[in-house]
Amino acid sequence: MKNDLKSPHKHLSQSEWTKFIAGFKHAFSGLWYALRTQLNARVHVTIAILAILLGVVLHISAIEFALVIVAITGVFIAEMFNTVIELCIDLASPDYHPLAKIAKDVAAGAVLLSAMLSIVIGLFVFVPHLWKLFHP
């Protein structure tokens, strides 16, 4: 009986490497599309940069930085999925449909919920450091 499972140590062929690398190119194209076309994505990135800079200035711990990065990434991922959902709905239903509106609203709600969670995380991380700074 032949074992059809590929060995985990098998070397990738040139065409498999090409496909693998192309996958990264497509992924970065998607990131760039979101940043280029979505105002909210650019707002999220701006706030993310400010949060990272605040973390550096306040000397937050590595664990706190990890929480901030997870929050930032979660919001950006939600924003990208929202973009995907909106584009798919626009493609499938170019005319107004109440279900298309609900789907878009729910997707936007997911982004809002993610952003609200990131604010809560930011408060837990930054407020104690700011408190010490202004109330020595």
Residue, then its C-alpha position, 0 to 999 in steps of 0.5 A: m500500500k502506497n503512503d499518499l501523505k507527503s513527507p513533512h521534510k520534502h523539499l519544495s519544487q521550484s514551481e511550489w516555491t514560486k506559488f508560495i512566494a506569489g502568495f505573499k505578493h498577493a497578501f501584501s497586495g491585499l494589505w496595500y489595497a485596504l490601506r489605499t482605499q479604506l479611510n478607516a484602515r488608514v485611521h486605524v494605522t494612525i492610531a496604532i502608530l500613536a499607541i506604539l509611540l505612547g508605549v515607547v515613551l511610557h516604557i510599557s512592558a513586553i507583555e503590555f506591548a504584546l497586548v497592544i499589538v494584538a489589539i491593533t492587529g485585531v482591529f485591522i483584521a476586522e477592518m480587512f474582513n469588513t472590506v472583503i464582505e462589502l466588496c463581495i456584497d457589492l459584486a453579488s448584489p449591485d442593487y440595493h437589497p435589505l439583506a445586503k445592508i444588514a450584512k454590511d452593517v453586521a460586518a461594520g459592527a464587528v469592526l466597531l466591537s473590535a475597536m471598542l475592545s482595543i480601547v479597553i485594552g489600551l485603557f488597561v495598559f496605558v492608564p496606570h502608566l499615565w497615572k504614575l506620570f501625572h501623580p508621582 
